[in-house]
Amino acid sequence: MPPKEAYDWLRAHHVETSLLESMASLLHWDQSTMMPAGGHRHRSDQFAALAKLVHERRSNPQVGEALAACGGHWDEREPTGVQAANVREWKRAFDRVTKIPTDLAVALARAASDGETAWKRTRPENDWEGFRPYLDELIRLRREEAEAVGYAGEPYDALLDEYEAGETTAALEPMFQDLRSEITDLLGRIKGSARRPDPSILDNDYPIAAQKAFCRQVAETLGYDFSAGRIDATAHPFSTRIGPGDVRITTRYNERNLSEALFGVIHEAGHAMYSQGLSTEHFGTPSGASVSLGVHESQSRLWENLVGHSAGFWRHFLPLAREFFPCLRGVGEIDFLFAVNEVNPSLIRVEADEVTYNLHVMLRFELELALLRGQLNTADLPGAWNEKMHEFLGISPPDFALGVMQDVHWSAGLIGYFPTYSLGNLYAAQLFEAASSELGETDALFEQGDFSPLLDWLRVNIHAWGSRLPPRELVRQATGREPDSGALVRGLNKKYGELYGV
């Protein structure tokens, strides 16, 4: 088969496979937002059936034959071009999927659906023992997957590579240790400061209807396209790309706290704007897909932290917020900005401040490593969680729901996922620093409600590239530097040094 004929077959095959995967995305969105409790068993069967079809298509021997026919045809002509990137990533995916038996892929899909449904039921009841068997099964299956895929270092690497291609435990551990040291030093200085914000101004009456309207206006102003998206409520906020022209976000509302829903919407809108910026022409191929979870997270954290918590953002949006929420009409800009940027170690990762957030991620990373290495079992996981919470943040959870059961990820078997959150923070700071050097004073743009220059910069330097470059290389190309923690540490020290006088 000539290379072009083989490539055309591969493209058509993968586009059709992506359509099946988009059906699973829609089913997951429905399960998380609207599905009645009685639909669980049937939904689990649907996920299993789709997983079987997708796995069979992705591991089809004809894919391997077509890839062999393509050879290095496009690598020799344009190494970073669309065809070369697609063939490279199709081969990487094929090599992985063909190592995973169909029965295991189906079992993982079913266990993830069962686990997430069980988590939704048992977490409100604080029922760790009711949830633990589901987690045990997911860990067993993920270990089996790691062994099937293979690894050079340790089992965790096989799972991490699924979310952040090329990353390893050996590379992350020293990076995270250095970052933890810097954060701990800054946190100590903040704790010693005499300056304190008044967080009580955020604890007030924020009607849900007004929150929905305000959050929608903020997301739209930032650049989220509602003609190709929507916002719904769920237990754990997420963004999902159903397909071209359909990228949805979710959040959760708290009548006494605007920050929970607002920053959740900004975070998920960051993800969604990345998904909306991917090439529709190349849907179903790597060139039209996001490159990694770390880069995806860089987009959400950039908009949430570096834009949504900035002075320029609130100079623009605080007057509007006062119209929606009368309780804010007597609150000054400086006091409000300090309150939304308060640093205060807390129990919940998704509600953590910008300084302590990465400590939550590192805690989960270390526990996942221990679980995969066989150094920790689920019976002892809550105790290990509480010990690390006290060690890292100086606080202890009062129950399972606010501790070991707070995240949805483990219930869906997403082990190896959490490190990408901290990688996203590192990438976000580096990208924002590079964008700011090109765009000029971004705070002045934000104050005018003009966020399009930043979005355009991200469209050109990140979104348009899809998966044509590996994650670290994409960040290196966009910023001119190797990815590291420097920009994040500089940004945190500057911002919170000014706020807290340290």
N, C-alpha and C positions, 0 to 999 in steps of 0.2 A: 504494500500500500504506500503510495507517495506521501511525503510529509504533509502537504496541504490537505489532501483527502483525509488523512488520519486526524489532523488538527480539527477539521470541520466536523468530523464525527464526534470527537471528544467534546467540542463546544456544545453541540446539540444535546449530547448525552448528559452533560453536567447542568445545562440549563433546565432540562426536564427534571433532573434530580433535585435541583434547587426549588422547583415548584412544589415538589412533595415536602421538602423541608419547610417551605413557607406555610404549608398547611399545618404542620406541627407547631409553628410559631403562633399561628392564629388560635389553635386549640389551647396552647399554653396561656395565651392572653385571656381567653374565655374562662379557662379554669381558675385563673387568678383574680378575675373581676366579676364574672356573672354566673358561672356554672352553679346550679343547685347541688346541694350535698349529695343528693341521690344519684347524681350522674357520674360519681367517681369510678365505679367499676367499669362502666362502658368507656369512659375517657381513658382509663388505663389500658384497655384493650385497643383503643384507637392508636395510642402512642406506640404500643408494642407492634401493631401491624405496620404503621408507617416506618418505624425503626427497622423492621425486617426488610421492607421494600428498599429503603434508602441504603442500608448496608449491602444488600445484594447488588444494587446498581453500582455502588462505589467500589465494590470488590470484584465486579464482573471481569473475568479474564480478558475480555475484548479491550478493556481499558488499558491493561498492561501491554497488549499487543500494539494498540494504537500509540501509546507512549513510546514504545520501542521504535516504531516506524518514524516518529517525530525526531528521535535522537537529539542531537544538538543543533538541528537545522537553524533555529532562530537565535540560539545563543551566539552563534558565529556572526550573525548579522547585526542584531541589536539586543545586547544582553539585558537591558532594562526595559525593552519594549513589551507591548501587551502580549504578543504570542509567546515570547521567551518566558515571561513571568508566569503566564497561565500554565504552560507545560511544566515548568519547574514546580509550581505549587500543586498541580494535579498529581505529579509523580510523588511528591512528599506525602500527600494525603493517601494516595493509593498504597504506598509502602506501609503506612500505618494501619489502614483499615484492613488490608489483606492479612494482617497478623492477628486480627481479632475475629474469633469464630462468630458466626451469625447468632448462635444461641446465646453467647455472652452479650452481644450488642442488644438483643431483644430483652434479656434479663436486666440489663442496666437501665433501659428505657422504662420498663415496667416498675423496677425498684425505685427509680427517681420519681415517677408519678405517685406511687404508693407512699413514698417517704414524705413528699411535699404535702400530700393530703393529710397524712398522719401528724405532721408538724403543725399544720393549721388547727388541727383538733386538739392536740395535747399541750401546745404552748400556752393557750389561755388557761388551761387547767393546771399548769405548772407540773405536768406529769412526765418527768424524765424517764421513768421506768417504762411508761407506755410507748415512748418514742424510741428508746434505746435499741430494741430489736431491729427496727428499720435501719438505723444507722449502722449497726453491726453488719447487716446484709450488704449495705452499700459499700462499706469499707472492704469487706471480703471481695466483692465484685471488682472494686477499683484496684485492689492488690492483684487480682487475677488479670485484669487488663494490663497493669504495669509489667507483669511478667511476660504476658503475650507480646507486648510491643517491644520490650527490651530496653535496656539503658546501660550507659557506660559508667555512671557514678552510683546512683541508688534509685530505688523504685519511684521516689517522689519526682525525679527528673522526667520520667516517662509521662506522668500526668501533667506536670508543669508545662512541658513542651506543647501540649495540646492547646494551651491558652496563650503562651508566649514563646513562639518558636525560637529555639536556640538557647533559651535561658536554662541555667542549672542551679542546683542548690549551692554548689561550690562558689558560684559567682555571686549569688544573692546574700549568703550569710555574712561575709565581711562588709558588704555594702550596707546591709541593714544594721550591723553592729556599729559602724561609724555614724550612721544617721541617728541611731538611738542615743549615742553618746552626745551628739550635738543637740538633739531635742531635749534630753534630760538636763543638760546644762542651761539651756534657755528657760525651760520650765522652772528650774530652781531659782533663776534670777527673777522670773515673773512672780513666783510665790513670795519672794522677799521684798517685792515692791510695795510701797505704801499706796500706790494708785489702785483704785478698784472701780470697775463700772457698776452701774445699778441695773442688774438684770431684771428687777421687778417691773421695769417699764415694759418689758416684753410679755409679762404675765398679765393678760388683760382680756377684754372681750373682743374676740375676732370671729364674727358670725361666719359660718361655713359658706353661705351663699356669696358673701363679700370676698372671702378668700378665693373662691373659685374664679370670680370675675377678675380680681387683681392678679392672681397667678397667670391667668390666661393672657392678660394684657402684657405682663412682664415677658412671658415666653415669646409672644408675638413680636415685641419690640426687639428682643435679642436676635431674632431671625428664624425662630421655629415656624415652619409653614403649616398652618392649620388646614389648608386645602389638601394637605397630604398627611394629616395627623390628627390626634385627639388626646384629651386628658381624661383619665378615669381614676377612681379610688381603688386601692387594694391594701392588703396587709403589709406587703413589703414592696416599696417603689421599684419600678424597673422600666426600661425602654426596650421596645422590640421592633425590628424591621420585618414587617410581614412581606413586603416587596416594594418595588418602585411605586412611589405615590402613596404609600401606606406605612408610616412609621409612627407608632403609638407610644405614649408615655403614661405613667401612673404616679400617683402620690398618695399620701394619707393626711388627713386633716385633724387638727387639735383646736377646739374652740378657744382654748386659753393660750395658744402659742402660734403665732404666725410663722415663725422660722421653720418649723417642721415641714409644713406643706410648701412654703415658698422656696426654700433652698433645695427641697426635694425636686420641685418642678424645674428649677434652674439646672440642677445636676442632670436630671434625665433629659432635659432639653439639649444639654451639651452633647450627650450621647446621640440624641435624635438628629441634631443638626449635622453631625458627622455622617449618620446613615443617610440623611436626605442629600448630602453632598457627594455621595458615591455615584459613580457613573451608572446611569440607567441603561446606556448602550451596552455595557458589559455585565449586566445582571446575570448571575448564574456562573460567573467565572471569577477567578481570584482578582483580576484587575478591577472588578466592580464590587469587591468585598473589603471590609475592614481588615487591617493587617494583623491586629492582635488585640487582646483585651487590655494590655498595658497602654497602647496608643489610644484605644477607645476610652479608657478611663482618664487619659490625659485631657481629652476634650471635655468631659463632664466636670472634672476637678478644676480645670482652667476657668470655665464659666462660673462654677459655683463659688470658688474661693477667690480667684484673682480678679474676677469681674464683679460677682454678686456681693462680695464683702468689701468692695473698694469704696473710697470716699466719693469718687465721681459718680458711681452707680447710685448711691443714696442721695447725692445732691439732686439727681434727676428724679428719682422715684419716691423719695420721702414726701414731697408735697402731694403726689398722687395717692400715696398710702394714707395720708391724713384725710383725704376725701372719702376713701373707702372705710376707714376705721377711725371714728371720732376719738377713740381713746388715745390716739397719737398726736392730737392737735396741740397739746401742751408740751410735747417732748421736743427738746432741742436737737439739732443735727449732730453735734459733737457727742452728746450723751447717747443718742440712738446708735451712732456708729460704734462707740465703745462697747455698748451693750451687745450688739450682734457679733462683735469680735471678742467677746469675753473668753478668756482661757480658764477653763475649769474642768479638771479631770472628771469624766462622767462614765456611766455604766454602758451606754449604748453607742456602738460604733457609728451608726448613721447619723447620730446627733452630736458626735464629737466635734470639738473645735479644731481649727486648722493645725494647731501646734501638737495636740495629743493624738490626732487621728491615726498617724502611722504607728503609734505604740499599740493600738488595737489590732492593726494588721499584723505586726510582728508577733504578737501574742498568738494569733491564730496560726501563723506560719510555723512557729515552733511546736505548737500542739499537733498540727497535721504531720509534721516530720516525725514526731514521736509515735503517732499512731501508725504511720506507714512503716517505720523502722521496727515496730513491735515492742517499743519501749513503754507504751501506754495502752491500756484498754479502755473501752467506753465506760466501764463501771467506775473507773477512777478519773474519768475525764472532767466531771464537774469540780472535783477537788483540785485537780491540776489547773483548771481554768481560774478558780478563785485565788489560788496561790499566785499565779502570774498577774492577775489583775491587781493584787495588792503590791506585788513587786514592781510592776511597770507604772501603775497609776496611783497607788496608795489608797485604793478603795476596794470594797468587797461586795459582791452582789448579794441581795437579800434572799433571792430565790433562783430557780432554774430559768424562768421566763426572761428575767433581766440579765441572766448570765449565759450559761452555755447553750441555751436554746434560742437566743435572740435573733440569730441569722438564719435565713432560709437556705443558704448555700449547701450545708452538709446534708440537709434533708433531700436535696436533689442530686447528691453525690458529687458536687463540684469541688472536689479536693484538688488543690494545686491552683485554685482560682485566686485566693486572697492576696498572694504576693503581687498580682498585677495591679492592685489598688495603690500600693506604694510606688511601684514603677510608674504608674500613671501620674502620681504627684511629682515625681522627679522629672518626667518628661514635660508635664504641664508647665512647671516653673521655667524650664529651659526654653520651651517654645514661646512662652509669654515674654521672656526676657529678649529673645531674638526679635519677636514681632514688635515689641515696644521700641527697640533700637531703630527699626525701619519706619514705624508709623509716627514716632514722636510721642508727645505727652498723651498717653491713652486716657488718663483721668479726665483731661479736658474734653476728649471725645465723648466719654461716657456721660459727663455732666450735661452735654447737649443732647443726650439720648441717641447718639450715633455709634452704634455697635457694628455697623456694616464693614468698616475697614478691617477690623480684627477678624470677623467672619470670612471676609474675602481672602485675607492672608492665609487663614487656615484652610480654606477651600483649595487654594493654589498649592500650598506647601505640604498638606497632609491628605485632605479628602480626595483630591483628584488622582492621587497615586494608588489608591486601593491597596492591593498587596504586591505591588510591583517591586518593592524593596523590603528586606527584612526590617523588623521594628527598630533596632538600634541604628541601622544604616539610614532609615528614613528620618529619624530624629537628627542624626549627624548631618545629613544633607540639608535639612531645614534650618539648622542652627549654626552649622560650621564647627561644631564641637562634639567630642565623644560624650555620650550620655553619662552624667554623674550627678551627685547630690549638691553640687556647688550652688546652682541657681536657687534651689529650694532653701538651702540654709541661709544664703544671703537675703532672700526675700523675707523669710520668717524673722530673722534678726532685725532687719530694717523696720518692718511693719510693727512688730510687737515691741521692739526696743523703743520706738516713738510713742506707742500707745501707753506702755507701762513705765516709760522713763528708765529703761534698763539698757 
